[in-house]
């Protein structure tokens, strides 16, 4: 019996035979593609892959390298796109990161008024030292070990800053600029960045002027005073809290600062309202626009 050719079949049977031949020819191709896929994964699940975080089998989403909130790695390329002297990897680029930083920064500074942390080096306890300490600790990961090190009285006040981790970044802890100019990679080798910054360094190289009007200030901004007769440290800095977290009284103009130390006096941390400082016995310490020794409110460049 002769096998009829496709042309000899009726139109309906011809279509069935053609479809069968097509399926047979595609089968090897489908098998080859399947061999190229990772075992145990499907097209449906491939776009939802996540990395386990090791806690109870929970899944954690993999961060995209293009995510602006992802913390930079130690080998991240250093550029200064706004030419402010601070590399982009240190600047907090999202509203959420800036807000979280302000919450941690002001909370850590404020609690020093009630209980000094052992993590704050006793030899660096002065006005600029309070700013450096609170800034560094605000940029760390606030895990259980961090709370244990800091001592009593600390609690979670906000999520961690996602875009920068002080313990994992290209600058390590040398995050304070110490000279004028835009950033160049050689700055990390020639001393233009440091772990230390006095009041003058914080003002001139690490912050920008906002206003002499307190109504323009935001929590975490810095107040600077200049007393030229003080030879060693003529600049004094305070941290603007706005509304305090501890013992709030409804006032929105609180500041915290260290009075400074001397060979005979270790100084102390103070927390006070600007309206009280407005009546300071020495008019040179009043944070008012008419006081030429009051330089105004400044904002950290990493927030600007």
N, C-alpha and C positions, 0 to 999 in steps of 0.2 A: 504494500500500500504506500503510495506516495504521500510525503508530508507536504501539505499545501504551503506555499510561500505567503508572505504578508499581503502581497498584492492580490492573491486569490481569495482572501478572506473577506467577509462582509465588513463594512465600516466599523460596526460595534466590536466585533471580535478583533479587528485589526488594532483598535485602540488598546484593548486589554493586553494583547501580545506585546505591543510597543512599551507599555508601562512596565510589564514584567522584565523585559530586557533592560530597561533603564535602572530598575531597582537592583538587578543582579550586577550591573556594571558599577553602581555606586557603593555597593557593600564593602569592597576592599578599601575604598577611600575612607569610609566612615571608621573602619577598624584601625586604619593608620592614624587618624586624628585622635582616636581614643587612647592609643599607646603614648601619644605625646603629652597627654594631660597628666598632672600629678595624681597618684593613686588616692582614692577616697574623697576626691573633690569633684564637684559638678559645676556647670556653668552658673547655676542658680546660687550656689554658695560661694563662688570665687570672689565676688565683689564685697562680701561681708566677712572676710577673714579678719581675725583679731588675735593678738598675742595674749597668752595667759599671764596674769600677774603673780601667780604662785600662791594666792590666798583663796583657798576653798574652791579652786577650779573656776573662779570668775574670769570673765573675758575683759580685756582692755583693748580699746581701739588703737590701732597703729597710727601714730602721728605722721602726717604728711610733711615732707621736708619743706614744702612751700607754705606751711601754716605759720602766719606771722606771730602766733603765740607760742610756738615751739621753742624751747630753750636752746640756744646755740651750743654746739659741741666745742670742745677745746681746740679743734683745728678749723673752726669756722673762719672764713675770709673776713678780714677787718677792713671796712670802708667807713668813710665819714661823709655821707651824702649831703648833709646840711652844713658841713664845714664849721661845726661848732666846737671842734676839738675832741669830742667824745665819739668813739666808734659806734656805729649803728647797733652792734650786738648788745651793747649795754643799755641803750635807750628802750624804754617801755613803750611799745608801739600801739597797744590797744587800750581803749578806755578802761576795760576791766582790769588789766594789769596795773594801770596807773592808780585806779581806785583801791585795789587790793594792797598795793605798796603803801599808799597813804595811811590806810587803816593799821597795817602792821607797824609802820614807821612811828606814827604818833602814839600808838598803844605801848610800844616798847619803851619809847622815851618817857611817857607819862608814868609808867610803873616804877621807874627809877626813883621817882620822888617818894614812893612808899617803901620800896625795898630794892637796894642796889644789888644787881646781879653779880655773882662771882665771876661771870664770864667777861665782865667789863674790867679790863686791866686797871688796877688801882693807880698806876703811874700815868694813865691817860685820862684821868677824871678831871676834865675841865669843860668849858662850854663847847669847844669844837669836838672834844672827845665824845661828848654825849651824842652829837650829831653823827659822827663816824660810827659809833657803836650801834645806834638804832638803825642807821642805814644798812650796815652790813647784815645785821640780824634780820631785817625785813626782807632781804634778798635770799635768805637761805630757805631750805625745805624744813617746814615746821612739823617734824615727825615726833614720835615718842621720845627718841633720844634727845632731840633739841629741847623739849620741855623739861626733861630730867636735868639737863645741863644748866638751863636758865634759872631754875629754882622755883619757889612757890609764887603763886599769884598770877601765873600766865594761863591764858586760855585762847582757843582759836577765835580770832576776830574776823577772819576773811579767808578765802582760798589763797593758796600760795601764788606768787607771781609766776606765771607760766613761761614768759618769754626770756627769763634770765635766772640762772642758778649760780649763786656766788661760789659754790663748791665745784662747779663744772662749767668753766668758761675760759676763753683764750687769755684773759687778763689775770686769772687767779684772783687774788685779793688786792691787786694794784689797780683799783678802779677810780682813783682820784687823780685828775689831771693836775699837773704842777707847773704848767707854763702856758703862755699864749700860743695861738696858732691852731690851724686845722690838724686833724690826725694823720700821721704817717706811721707805717709799721715800725720804723726805726725808733719811734717814741718809747716803745716798751723796753728798749735797750739803753737809751741815753738818759734815763732818769726823768722823763716828762710825765711818767705815771708812777704813783706811789701808793703804799698802804696808809700813809699818813697825810693829813691835810689840816693845817691850822685855820684859823678864822679867815685870814687874808686869802689863802688858797681856795677855801670853799667859796668865798664870794667872787673872786676874780676869774677862776677857771672852771668852776663846777656848778655855777648857778647863773641865772639871768635876772636882771632887775624887772620887777613887776610894777610896783607903785609905792608911794609913801602913804597912800590912803588904805587903811585897814579893810575897807569895804571891798577891795579888790583881792584880798588874800584868800587862799584856800588852805585847808588842813594839810600840814606837811611843808608849807612854805617856811622860809627862814627870815628872821629879822636880824639886821646887822647894825651895830653901833661902832663908831670909830672914836677912840680916845687917844689923840696923838701924843699926849704926855706919858702914856704907858709905853716904855721903850721896847720891851720884849714882845708883848702880845697886845698891840693897840686895837685889834678887832675883837668884838664880842658878838656872839651869835646866840639867838634863841630859836626855839621851834614853836611854830604856831599850831595849836591844837584845834582851835575853833571850839566846838562843844566837847567837853571832856567825857571820857568813858567812865571814869571813876568819880563818885561824889558829884554828879551833875547838879547844877543849881538853876539851869535855864539860860545862863549866860553863854554867849557864842564867841567870846574873845579871849579864851584862855591860852597861855603860853607856858612852856616848861623850859628851864635852862639850868646850867650849872654856874655857880657864882665865880668859879675859877679857884685855883689853888696858889699857895705861896709857901715859902720855907716854914712859916709858922702857922699856916691855916690850910687844911685840906679842902676847904670850900664845901659846898653842899648843893643839892639839887632843889630848885624852887619851882613851884607851880602857882601861877597867879593870873588874875585877869588884867588885860591891858588897861581897863578903866582904873584899876588900882595903881598901875605903873604910871598912869597919866599924872598922878599926884605924888610921884616919887620926891623925896626931900631934895635930891640933887637933880635939877632940871636937865642936866646932860644925859640922864638915863630915862627920860620920858619919851615914849614912842609916838611922838606927835610931829606933824609936818614942820612946825616952827622950830624944832630942835635940830640944829645943823649937825649935831653928833649922831643923830639917828639917820641911817642911810636908806632905810626903807625895807620893803618886803622883796624877797628874792625867791625864785623857783629853781629847784634842782634841774639841771639840764636833762637828766634821764627822764623827766616828766614833761619836758617842754616840747 
